[in-house]
Amino acid sequence: EILEDIVSHIDIHKDLLNLALVSKLFKDIIIPNHIQLRRIRTHVYQDDLWKILIDKPILAANIR
C-alpha cells in the first residue's frame, strides 16, 4: 500500500518504466496499474468520458 502511494506520485512515464525495471515488486505494481493511464486533459463538459469513468472506477483510480 505504501509502495502504491509512492508510485502514484511519479508523474514522468519514463521514470515509471525505469522503476518497473528495478524489481519484480515494482513491476507488478506499475505495469498493470500506472503505465496505461495517468492524466486526462479534456473539457469539463465531456459527458461521455465522465460516464465511462463513473461506470469503470478501475480506470478512474489512476487518473490525476
PQR file with spaces between the fields and no chain letter, atoms N, CA, C, O and H, PARSE charges and radii, in Angstrom:
ATOM       1  N    GLU     1       0.819   -1.190    0.000 -0.4000 1.5000
ATOM       2  CA   GLU     1       0.000    0.000    0.000 -0.0000 2.0000
ATOM       3  C    GLU     1       0.871    1.265    0.000  0.5500 1.7000
ATOM       4  O    GLU     1       0.561    2.233   -0.694 -0.5500 1.4000
ATOM       5  N    ILE     2       1.926    1.254    0.756 -0.4000 1.5000
ATOM       6  CA   ILE     2       2.832    2.407    0.778 -0.0000 2.0000
ATOM       7  C    ILE     2       3.538    2.551   -0.568  0.5500 1.7000
ATOM       8  O    ILE     2       3.680    3.661   -1.080 -0.5500 1.4000
ATOM       9  H    ILE     2       2.178    0.468    1.319  0.4000 1.0000
ATOM      10  N    LEU     3       3.979    1.436   -1.138 -0.4000 1.5000
ATOM      11  CA   LEU     3       4.645    1.493   -2.444 -0.0000 2.0000
ATOM      12  C    LEU     3       3.687    1.988   -3.519  0.5500 1.7000
ATOM      13  O    LEU     3       4.084    2.747   -4.403 -0.5500 1.4000
ATOM      14  H    LEU     3       3.864    0.534   -0.721  0.4000 1.0000
ATOM      15  N    GLU     4       2.442    1.569   -3.452 -0.4000 1.5000
ATOM      16  CA   GLU     4       1.422    2.028   -4.398 -0.0000 2.0000
ATOM      17  C    GLU     4       1.282    3.551   -4.317  0.5500 1.7000
ATOM      18  O    GLU     4       1.179    4.225   -5.342 -0.5500 1.4000
ATOM      19  H    GLU     4       2.119    0.953   -2.734  0.4000 1.0000
ATOM      20  N    ASP     5       1.279    4.078   -3.118 -0.4000 1.5000
ATOM      21  CA   ASP     5       1.169    5.524   -2.927 -0.0000 2.0000
ATOM      22  C    ASP     5       2.403    6.245   -3.472  0.5500 1.7000
ATOM      23  O    ASP     5       2.284    7.291   -4.110 -0.5500 1.4000
ATOM      24  H    ASP     5       1.362    3.531   -2.285  0.4000 1.0000
ATOM      25  N    ILE     6       3.564    5.696   -3.223 -0.4000 1.5000
ATOM      26  CA   ILE     6       4.802    6.291   -3.734 -0.0000 2.0000
ATOM      27  C    ILE     6       4.781    6.333   -5.259  0.5500 1.7000
ATOM      28  O    ILE     6       5.086    7.362   -5.861 -0.5500 1.4000
ATOM      29  H    ILE     6       3.661    4.846   -2.705  0.4000 1.0000
ATOM      30  N    VAL     7       4.425    5.228   -5.869 -0.4000 1.5000
ATOM      31  CA   VAL     7       4.383    5.141   -7.333 -0.0000 2.0000
ATOM      32  C    VAL     7       3.363    6.127   -7.904  0.5500 1.7000
ATOM      33  O    VAL     7       3.590    6.700   -8.969 -0.5500 1.4000
ATOM      34  H    VAL     7       4.177    4.392   -5.380  0.4000 1.0000
ATOM      35  N    SER     8       2.264    6.326   -7.220 -0.4000 1.5000
ATOM      36  CA   SER     8       1.220    7.223   -7.731 -0.0000 2.0000
ATOM      37  C    SER     8       1.683    8.679   -7.813  0.5500 1.7000
ATOM      38  O    SER     8       1.048    9.491   -8.486 -0.5500 1.4000
ATOM      39  H    SER     8       2.079    5.861   -6.355  0.4000 1.0000
ATOM      40  N    HIS     9       2.774    9.011   -7.139 -0.4000 1.5000
ATOM      41  CA   HIS     9       3.291   10.380   -7.171 -0.0000 2.0000
ATOM      42  C    HIS     9       4.361   10.599   -8.248  0.5500 1.7000
ATOM      43  O    HIS     9       4.895   11.701   -8.375 -0.5500 1.4000
ATOM      44  H    HIS     9       3.289    8.352   -6.592  0.4000 1.0000
ATOM      45  N    ILE    10       4.666    9.581   -9.002 -0.4000 1.5000
ATOM      46  CA   ILE    10       5.652    9.709  -10.085 -0.0000 2.0000
ATOM      47  C    ILE    10       4.915   10.127  -11.351  0.5500 1.7000
ATOM      48  O    ILE    10       4.070    9.386  -11.854 -0.5500 1.4000
ATOM      49  H    ILE    10       4.233    8.686   -8.898  0.4000 1.0000
ATOM      50  N    ASP    11       5.229   11.301  -11.863 -0.4000 1.5000
ATOM      51  CA   ASP    11       4.498   11.865  -12.997 -0.0000 2.0000
ATOM      52  C    ASP    11       5.101   11.536  -14.357  0.5500 1.7000
ATOM      53  O    ASP    11       4.385   11.525  -15.358 -0.5500 1.4000
ATOM      54  H    ASP    11       5.916   11.903  -11.455  0.4000 1.0000
ATOM      55  N    ILE    12       6.372   11.276  -14.409 -0.4000 1.5000
ATOM      56  CA   ILE    12       7.048   11.093  -15.693 -0.0000 2.0000
ATOM      57  C    ILE    12       7.016    9.616  -16.090  0.5500 1.7000
ATOM      58  O    ILE    12       7.482    8.746  -15.354 -0.5500 1.4000
ATOM      59  H    ILE    12       6.954   11.285  -13.596  0.4000 1.0000
ATOM      60  N    HIS    13       6.457    9.362  -17.263 -0.4000 1.5000
ATOM      61  CA   HIS    13       6.276    7.998  -17.759 -0.0000 2.0000
ATOM      62  C    HIS    13       7.594    7.226  -17.790  0.5500 1.7000
ATOM      63  O    HIS    13       7.646    6.063  -17.390 -0.5500 1.4000
ATOM      64  H    HIS    13       6.079   10.069  -17.861  0.4000 1.0000
ATOM      65  N    LYS    14       8.643    7.867  -18.260 -0.4000 1.5000
ATOM      66  CA   LYS    14       9.955    7.219  -18.341 -0.0000 2.0000
ATOM      67  C    LYS    14      10.450    6.805  -16.952  0.5500 1.7000
ATOM      68  O    LYS    14      11.043    5.737  -16.798 -0.5500 1.4000
ATOM      69  H    LYS    14       8.601    8.812  -18.585  0.4000 1.0000
ATOM      70  N    ASP    15      10.210    7.638  -15.952 -0.4000 1.5000
ATOM      71  CA   ASP    15      10.607    7.294  -14.583 -0.0000 2.0000
ATOM      72  C    ASP    15       9.836    6.080  -14.068  0.5500 1.7000
ATOM      73  O    ASP    15      10.394    5.243  -13.359 -0.5500 1.4000
ATOM      74  H    ASP    15       9.728    8.506  -16.076  0.4000 1.0000
ATOM      75  N    LEU    16       8.569    5.986  -14.422 -0.4000 1.5000
ATOM      76  CA   LEU    16       7.785    4.805  -14.037 -0.0000 2.0000
ATOM      77  C    LEU    16       8.367    3.540  -14.662  0.5500 1.7000
ATOM      78  O    LEU    16       8.507    2.513  -13.998 -0.5500 1.4000
ATOM      79  H    LEU    16       8.116    6.666  -14.998  0.4000 1.0000
ATOM      80  N    LEU    17       8.699    3.628  -15.937 -0.4000 1.5000
ATOM      81  CA   LEU    17       9.284    2.464  -16.608 -0.0000 2.0000
ATOM      82  C    LEU    17      10.617    2.073  -15.979  0.5500 1.7000
ATOM      83  O    LEU    17      10.881    0.890  -15.769 -0.5500 1.4000
ATOM      84  H    LEU    17       8.585    4.463  -16.476  0.4000 1.0000
ATOM      85  N    ASN    18      11.443    3.046  -15.685 -0.4000 1.5000
ATOM      86  CA   ASN    18      12.731    2.750  -15.048 -0.0000 2.0000
ATOM      87  C    ASN    18      12.546    2.111  -13.683  0.5500 1.7000
ATOM      88  O    ASN    18      13.269    1.177  -13.334 -0.5500 1.4000
ATOM      89  H    ASN    18      11.228    4.007  -15.856  0.4000 1.0000
ATOM      90  N    LEU    19      11.600    2.593  -12.915 -0.4000 1.5000
ATOM      91  CA   LEU    19      11.335    1.999  -11.608 -0.0000 2.0000
ATOM      92  C    LEU    19      10.797    0.576  -11.754  0.5500 1.7000
ATOM      93  O    LEU    19      11.110   -0.293  -10.941 -0.5500 1.4000
ATOM      94  H    LEU    19      11.012    3.352  -13.198  0.4000 1.0000
ATOM      95  N    ALA    20       9.997    0.340  -12.776 -0.4000 1.5000
ATOM      96  CA   ALA    20       9.477   -1.009  -13.016 -0.0000 2.0000
ATOM      97  C    ALA    20      10.600   -1.991  -13.328  0.5500 1.7000
ATOM      98  O    ALA    20      10.467   -3.188  -13.072 -0.5500 1.4000
ATOM      99  H    ALA    20       9.743    1.046  -13.437  0.4000 1.0000
ATOM     100  N    LEU    21      11.693   -1.499  -13.874 -0.4000 1.5000
ATOM     101  CA   LEU    21      12.835   -2.359  -14.191 -0.0000 2.0000
ATOM     102  C    LEU    21      13.700   -2.673  -12.973  0.5500 1.7000
ATOM     103  O    LEU    21      14.546   -3.565  -13.027 -0.5500 1.4000
ATOM     104  H    LEU    21      11.801   -0.527  -14.083  0.4000 1.0000
ATOM     105  N    VAL    22      13.495   -1.953  -11.885 -0.4000 1.5000
ATOM     106  CA   VAL    22      14.314   -2.134  -10.684 -0.0000 2.0000
ATOM     107  C    VAL    22      14.037   -3.468  -10.008  0.5500 1.7000
ATOM     108  O    VAL    22      14.963   -4.154   -9.575 -0.5500 1.4000
ATOM     109  H    VAL    22      12.807   -1.228  -11.840  0.4000 1.0000
ATOM     110  N    SER    23      12.768   -3.835   -9.917 -0.4000 1.5000
ATOM     111  CA   SER    23      12.435   -5.087   -9.231 -0.0000 2.0000
ATOM     112  C    SER    23      11.095   -5.618   -9.714  0.5500 1.7000
ATOM     113  O    SER    23      10.286   -4.880  -10.276 -0.5500 1.4000
ATOM     114  H    SER    23      12.016   -3.278  -10.268  0.4000 1.0000
ATOM     115  N    LYS    24      10.875   -6.895   -9.490 -0.4000 1.5000
ATOM     116  CA   LYS    24       9.606   -7.522   -9.860 -0.0000 2.0000
ATOM     117  C    LYS    24       8.459   -6.918   -9.058  0.5500 1.7000
ATOM     118  O    LYS    24       7.355   -6.755   -9.577 -0.5500 1.4000
ATOM     119  H    LYS    24      11.533   -7.495   -9.034  0.4000 1.0000
ATOM     120  N    LEU    25       8.714   -6.591   -7.811 -0.4000 1.5000
ATOM     121  CA   LEU    25       7.676   -5.991   -6.976 -0.0000 2.0000
ATOM     122  C    LEU    25       7.177   -4.677   -7.582  0.5500 1.7000
ATOM     123  O    LEU    25       5.970   -4.467   -7.701 -0.5500 1.4000
ATOM     124  H    LEU    25       9.611   -6.724   -7.390  0.4000 1.0000
ATOM     125  N    PHE    26       8.100   -3.798   -7.962 -0.4000 1.5000
ATOM     126  CA   PHE    26       7.696   -2.541   -8.586 -0.0000 2.0000
ATOM     127  C    PHE    26       7.041   -2.786   -9.939  0.5500 1.7000
ATOM     128  O    PHE    26       6.070   -2.115  -10.289 -0.5500 1.4000
ATOM     129  H    PHE    26       9.080   -3.968   -7.864  0.4000 1.0000
ATOM     130  N    LYS    27       7.558   -3.735  -10.696 -0.4000 1.5000
ATOM     131  CA   LYS    27       6.953   -4.055  -11.996 -0.0000 2.0000
ATOM     132  C    LYS    27       5.504   -4.479  -11.822  0.5500 1.7000
ATOM     133  O    LYS    27       4.632   -4.048  -12.578 -0.5500 1.4000
ATOM     134  H    LYS    27       8.346   -4.281  -10.412  0.4000 1.0000
ATOM     135  N    ASP    28       5.242   -5.324  -10.829 -0.4000 1.5000
ATOM     136  CA   ASP    28       3.883   -5.813  -10.600 -0.0000 2.0000
ATOM     137  C    ASP    28       2.932   -4.705  -10.154  0.5500 1.7000
ATOM     138  O    ASP    28       1.723   -4.802  -10.366 -0.5500 1.4000
ATOM     139  H    ASP    28       5.950   -5.675  -10.215  0.4000 1.0000
ATOM     140  N    ILE    29       3.459   -3.676   -9.550 -0.4000 1.5000
ATOM     141  CA   ILE    29       2.633   -2.532   -9.149 -0.0000 2.0000
ATOM     142  C    ILE    29       2.426   -1.575  -10.321  0.5500 1.7000
ATOM     143  O    ILE    29       1.309   -1.119  -10.567 -0.5500 1.4000
ATOM     144  H    ILE    29       4.441   -3.597   -9.378  0.4000 1.0000
ATOM     145  N    ILE    30       3.491   -1.279  -11.032 -0.4000 1.5000
ATOM     146  CA   ILE    30       3.467   -0.232  -12.055 -0.0000 2.0000
ATOM     147  C    ILE    30       2.809   -0.675  -13.351  0.5500 1.7000
ATOM     148  O    ILE    30       1.960    0.038  -13.887 -0.5500 1.4000
ATOM     149  H    ILE    30       4.398   -1.650  -10.833  0.4000 1.0000
ATOM     150  N    ILE    31       3.182   -1.827  -13.856 -0.4000 1.5000
ATOM     151  CA   ILE    31       2.737   -2.224  -15.195 -0.0000 2.0000
ATOM     152  C    ILE    31       1.211   -2.347  -15.292  0.5500 1.7000
ATOM     153  O    ILE    31       0.638   -1.774  -16.219 -0.5500 1.4000
ATOM     154  H    ILE    31       3.871   -2.406  -13.421  0.4000 1.0000
ATOM     155  N    PRO    32       0.541   -3.034  -14.422 -0.5600 1.5000
ATOM     156  CA   PRO    32      -0.905   -3.119  -14.646  0.2800 2.0000
ATOM     157  C    PRO    32      -1.678   -1.867  -14.226  0.5500 1.7000
ATOM     158  O    PRO    32      -2.766   -1.616  -14.743 -0.5500 1.4000
ATOM     159  N    ASN    33      -1.138   -1.092  -13.311 -0.4000 1.5000
ATOM     160  CA   ASN    33      -1.955   -0.041  -12.710 -0.0000 2.0000
ATOM     161  C    ASN    33      -1.566    1.388  -13.057  0.5500 1.7000
ATOM     162  O    ASN    33      -2.410    2.280  -12.972 -0.5500 1.4000
ATOM     163  H    ASN    33      -0.254   -1.297  -12.892  0.4000 1.0000
ATOM     164  N    HIS    34      -0.333    1.635  -13.439 -0.4000 1.5000
ATOM     165  CA   HIS    34       0.105    3.022  -13.576 -0.0000 2.0000
ATOM     166  C    HIS    34       0.605    3.403  -14.962  0.5500 1.7000
ATOM     167  O    HIS    34       0.686    4.593  -15.269 -0.5500 1.4000
ATOM     168  H    HIS    34       0.352    0.910  -13.508  0.4000 1.0000
ATOM     169  N    ILE    35       0.933    2.470  -15.779 -0.4000 1.5000
ATOM     170  CA   ILE    35       1.516    2.789  -17.087 -0.0000 2.0000
ATOM     171  C    ILE    35       0.465    3.233  -18.097  0.5500 1.7000
ATOM     172  O    ILE    35       0.699    4.173  -18.856 -0.5500 1.4000
ATOM     173  H    ILE    35       0.868    1.504  -15.530  0.4000 1.0000
ATOM     174  N    GLN    36      -0.671    2.580  -18.116 -0.4000 1.5000
ATOM     175  CA   GLN    36      -1.627    2.798  -19.192 -0.0000 2.0000
ATOM     176  C    GLN    36      -2.346    4.140  -19.143  0.5500 1.7000
ATOM     177  O    GLN    36      -2.613    4.735  -20.187 -0.5500 1.4000
ATOM     178  H    GLN    36      -0.860    1.816  -17.499  0.4000 1.0000
ATOM     179  N    LEU    37      -2.658    4.615  -17.967 -0.4000 1.5000
ATOM     180  CA   LEU    37      -3.481    5.809  -17.877 -0.0000 2.0000
ATOM     181  C    LEU    37      -3.048    6.641  -16.688  0.5500 1.7000
ATOM     182  O    LEU    37      -2.988    6.138  -15.566 -0.5500 1.4000
ATOM     183  H    LEU    37      -2.442    4.131  -17.119  0.4000 1.0000
ATOM     184  N    ARG    38      -2.748    7.894  -16.916 -0.4000 1.5000
ATOM     185  CA   ARG    38      -2.280    8.737  -15.819 -0.0000 2.0000
ATOM     186  C    ARG    38      -3.031   10.068  -15.743  0.5500 1.7000
ATOM     187  O    ARG    38      -3.565   10.431  -14.695 -0.5500 1.4000
ATOM     188  H    ARG    38      -2.797    8.303  -17.828  0.4000 1.0000
ATOM     189  N    ARG    39      -3.064   10.773  -16.844 -0.4000 1.5000
ATOM     190  CA   ARG    39      -3.683   12.100  -16.827 -0.0000 2.0000
ATOM     191  C    ARG    39      -4.625   12.239  -18.008  0.5500 1.7000
ATOM     192  O    ARG    39      -4.391   11.698  -19.089 -0.5500 1.4000
ATOM     193  H    ARG    39      -2.631   10.478  -17.695  0.4000 1.0000
ATOM     194  N    ILE    40      -5.674   12.965  -17.773 -0.4000 1.5000
ATOM     195  CA   ILE    40      -6.613   13.275  -18.845 -0.0000 2.0000
ATOM     196  C    ILE    40      -6.804   14.782  -18.856  0.5500 1.7000
ATOM     197  O    ILE    40      -7.083   15.395  -17.826 -0.5500 1.4000
ATOM     198  H    ILE    40      -5.863   13.404  -16.895  0.4000 1.0000
ATOM     199  N    ARG    41      -6.652   15.359  -20.017 -0.4000 1.5000
ATOM     200  CA   ARG    41      -6.935   16.782  -20.185 -0.0000 2.0000
ATOM     201  C    ARG    41      -8.087   16.885  -21.164  0.5500 1.7000
ATOM     202  O    ARG    41      -7.963   16.522  -22.333 -0.5500 1.4000
ATOM     203  H    ARG    41      -6.425   14.860  -20.854  0.4000 1.0000
ATOM     204  N    THR    42      -9.185   17.374  -20.682 -0.4000 1.5000
ATOM     205  CA   THR    42     -10.373   17.466  -21.516 -0.0000 2.0000
ATOM     206  C    THR    42     -11.271   18.584  -21.004  0.5500 1.7000
ATOM     207  O    THR    42     -11.056   19.129  -19.922 -0.5500 1.4000
ATOM     208  H    THR    42      -9.286   17.669  -19.732  0.4000 1.0000
ATOM     209  N    HIS    43     -12.247   18.902  -21.779 -0.4000 1.5000
ATOM     210  CA   HIS    43     -13.228   19.899  -21.382 -0.0000 2.0000
ATOM     211  C    HIS    43     -14.115   19.306  -20.291  0.5500 1.7000
ATOM     212  O    HIS    43     -14.456   18.124  -20.343 -0.5500 1.4000
ATOM     213  H    HIS    43     -12.421   18.459  -22.658  0.4000 1.0000
ATOM     214  N    VAL    44     -14.477   20.094  -19.335 -0.4000 1.5000
ATOM     215  CA   VAL    44     -15.272   19.614  -18.202 -0.0000 2.0000
ATOM     216  C    VAL    44     -16.636   19.076  -18.652  0.5500 1.7000
ATOM     217  O    VAL    44     -17.240   18.272  -17.943 -0.5500 1.4000
ATOM     218  H    VAL    44     -14.200   21.054  -19.293  0.4000 1.0000
ATOM     219  N    TYR    45     -17.119   19.501  -19.800 -0.4000 1.5000
ATOM     220  CA   TYR    45     -18.422   19.065  -20.287 -0.0000 2.0000
ATOM     221  C    TYR    45     -18.348   17.844  -21.199  0.5500 1.7000
ATOM     222  O    TYR    45     -19.277   17.596  -21.967 -0.5500 1.4000
ATOM     223  H    TYR    45     -16.627   20.154  -20.376  0.4000 1.0000
ATOM     224  N    GLN    46     -17.283   17.094  -21.130 -0.4000 1.5000
ATOM     225  CA   GLN    46     -17.110   15.879  -21.926 -0.0000 2.0000
ATOM     226  C    GLN    46     -17.870   14.742  -21.229  0.5500 1.7000
ATOM     227  O    GLN    46     -17.265   13.872  -20.602 -0.5500 1.4000
ATOM     228  H    GLN    46     -16.528   17.295  -20.506  0.4000 1.0000
ATOM     229  N    ASP    47     -19.200   14.763  -21.347 -0.4000 1.5000
ATOM     230  CA   ASP    47     -20.061   13.853  -20.585 -0.0000 2.0000
ATOM     231  C    ASP    47     -19.774   12.377  -20.828  0.5500 1.7000
ATOM     232  O    ASP    47     -19.821   11.581  -19.890 -0.5500 1.4000
ATOM     233  H    ASP    47     -19.692   15.470  -21.856  0.4000 1.0000
ATOM     234  N    ASP    48     -19.481   11.999  -22.062 -0.4000 1.5000
ATOM     235  CA   ASP    48     -19.219   10.584  -22.361 -0.0000 2.0000
ATOM     236  C    ASP    48     -18.022   10.062  -21.579  0.5500 1.7000
ATOM     237  O    ASP    48     -18.051    8.950  -21.054 -0.5500 1.4000
ATOM     238  H    ASP    48     -19.444   12.645  -22.824  0.4000 1.0000
ATOM     239  N    LEU    49     -16.988   10.858  -21.508 -0.4000 1.5000
ATOM     240  CA   LEU    49     -15.793   10.449  -20.778 -0.0000 2.0000
ATOM     241  C    LEU    49     -16.094   10.264  -19.302  0.5500 1.7000
ATOM     242  O    LEU    49     -15.712    9.252  -18.715 -0.5500 1.4000
ATOM     243  H    LEU    49     -16.965   11.762  -21.935  0.4000 1.0000
ATOM     244  N    TRP    50     -16.774   11.228  -18.692 -0.4000 1.5000
ATOM     245  CA   TRP    50     -17.066   11.142  -17.259 -0.0000 2.0000
ATOM     246  C    TRP    50     -17.972    9.954  -16.956  0.5500 1.7000
ATOM     247  O    TRP    50     -17.829    9.325  -15.908 -0.5500 1.4000
ATOM     248  H    TRP    50     -17.085   12.051  -19.169  0.4000 1.0000
ATOM     249  N    LYS    51     -18.895    9.640  -17.849 -0.4000 1.5000
ATOM     250  CA   LYS    51     -19.771    8.480  -17.642 -0.0000 2.0000
ATOM     251  C    LYS    51     -18.955    7.190  -17.642  0.5500 1.7000
ATOM     252  O    LYS    51     -19.176    6.312  -16.808 -0.5500 1.4000
ATOM     253  H    LYS    51     -19.011   10.152  -18.700  0.4000 1.0000
ATOM     254  N    ILE    52     -18.019    7.077  -18.569 -0.4000 1.5000
ATOM     255  CA   ILE    52     -17.164    5.887  -18.610 -0.0000 2.0000
ATOM     256  C    ILE    52     -16.378    5.753  -17.312  0.5500 1.7000
ATOM     257  O    ILE    52     -16.274    4.660  -16.754 -0.5500 1.4000
ATOM     258  H    ILE    52     -17.839    7.790  -19.246  0.4000 1.0000
ATOM     259  N    LEU    53     -15.831    6.851  -16.839 -0.4000 1.5000
ATOM     260  CA   LEU    53     -15.040    6.804  -15.605 -0.0000 2.0000
ATOM     261  C    LEU    53     -15.899    6.484  -14.388  0.5500 1.7000
ATOM     262  O    LEU    53     -15.434    5.826  -13.457 -0.5500 1.4000
ATOM     263  H    LEU    53     -15.915    7.738  -17.292  0.4000 1.0000
ATOM     264  N    ILE    54     -17.133    6.939  -14.387 -0.4000 1.5000
ATOM     265  CA   ILE    54     -18.046    6.596  -13.290 -0.0000 2.0000
ATOM     266  C    ILE    54     -18.412    5.125  -13.349  0.5500 1.7000
ATOM     267  O    ILE    54     -18.463    4.450  -12.321 -0.5500 1.4000
ATOM     268  H    ILE    54     -17.511    7.473  -15.143  0.4000 1.0000
ATOM     269  N    ASP    55     -18.669    4.626  -14.555 -0.4000 1.5000
ATOM     270  CA   ASP    55     -19.061    3.223  -14.723 -0.0000 2.0000
ATOM     271  C    ASP    55     -17.907    2.255  -14.502  0.5500 1.7000
ATOM     272  O    ASP    55     -18.131    1.098  -14.145 -0.5500 1.4000
ATOM     273  H    ASP    55     -18.628    5.175  -15.390  0.4000 1.0000
ATOM     274  N    LYS    56     -16.670    2.716  -14.709 -0.4000 1.5000
ATOM     275  CA   LYS    56     -15.493    1.851  -14.572 -0.0000 2.0000
ATOM     276  C    LYS    56     -14.487    2.493  -13.620  0.5500 1.7000
ATOM     277  O    LYS    56     -13.497    3.076  -14.063 -0.5500 1.4000
ATOM     278  H    LYS    56     -16.488    3.655  -14.999  0.4000 1.0000
ATOM     279  N    PRO    57     -14.734    2.390  -12.326 -0.5600 1.5000
ATOM     280  CA   PRO    57     -13.853    3.053  -11.358  0.2800 2.0000
ATOM     281  C    PRO    57     -12.407    2.573  -11.404  0.5500 1.7000
ATOM     282  O    PRO    57     -11.508    3.289  -10.964 -0.5500 1.4000
ATOM     283  N    ILE    58     -12.171    1.382  -11.924 -0.4000 1.5000
ATOM     284  CA   ILE    58     -10.788    0.894  -12.045 -0.0000 2.0000
ATOM     285  C    ILE    58      -9.989    1.805  -12.982  0.5500 1.7000
ATOM     286  O    ILE    58      -8.788    1.994  -12.792 -0.5500 1.4000
ATOM     287  H    ILE    58     -12.902    0.800  -12.282  0.4000 1.0000
ATOM     288  N    LEU    59     -10.653    2.362  -13.986 -0.4000 1.5000
ATOM     289  CA   LEU    59      -9.983    3.303  -14.888 -0.0000 2.0000
ATOM     290  C    LEU    59      -9.749    4.644  -14.201  0.5500 1.7000
ATOM     291  O    LEU    59      -8.704    5.269  -14.377 -0.5500 1.4000
ATOM     292  H    LEU    59     -11.629    2.208  -14.141  0.4000 1.0000
ATOM     293  N    ALA    60     -10.715    5.069  -13.432 -0.4000 1.5000
ATOM     294  CA   ALA    60     -10.620    6.364  -12.764 -0.0000 2.0000
ATOM     295  C    ALA    60      -9.600    6.365  -11.633  0.5500 1.7000
ATOM     296  O    ALA    60      -9.117    7.426  -11.239 -0.5500 1.4000
ATOM     297  H    ALA    60     -11.564    4.561  -13.289  0.4000 1.0000
ATOM     298  N    ALA    61      -9.273    5.218  -11.120 -0.4000 1.5000
ATOM     299  CA   ALA    61      -8.397    5.130   -9.952 -0.0000 2.0000
ATOM     300  C    ALA    61      -7.006    5.713  -10.195  0.5500 1.7000
ATOM     301  O    ALA    61      -6.364    6.183   -9.255 -0.5500 1.4000
ATOM     302  H    ALA    61      -9.664    4.355  -11.440  0.4000 1.0000
ATOM     303  N    ASN    62      -6.540    5.690  -11.425 -0.4000 1.5000
ATOM     304  CA   ASN    62      -5.174    6.135  -11.711 -0.0000 2.0000
ATOM     305  C    ASN    62      -5.105    7.469  -12.436  0.5500 1.7000
ATOM     306  O    ASN    62      -4.074    7.817  -13.011 -0.5500 1.4000
ATOM     307  H    ASN    62      -7.061    5.309  -12.188  0.4000 1.0000
ATOM     308  N    ILE    63      -6.181    8.199  -12.409 -0.4000 1.5000
ATOM     309  CA   ILE    63      -6.213    9.492  -13.087 -0.0000 2.0000
ATOM     310  C    ILE    63      -6.008   10.593  -12.070  0.5500 1.7000
ATOM     311  O    ILE    63      -6.575   10.581  -10.977 -0.5500 1.4000
ATOM     312  H    ILE    63      -7.018    7.917  -11.941  0.4000 1.0000
ATOM     313  N    ARG    64      -5.182   11.540  -12.462 -0.4000 1.5000
ATOM     314  CA   ARG    64      -4.952   12.701  -11.591 -0.0000 2.0000
ATOM     315  C    ARG    64      -5.665   13.896  -12.144  0.5500 1.7000
ATOM     316  O    ARG    64      -5.600   14.978  -11.560 -0.5500 1.4000
ATOM     317  H    ARG    64      -4.721   11.550  -13.349  0.4000 1.0000
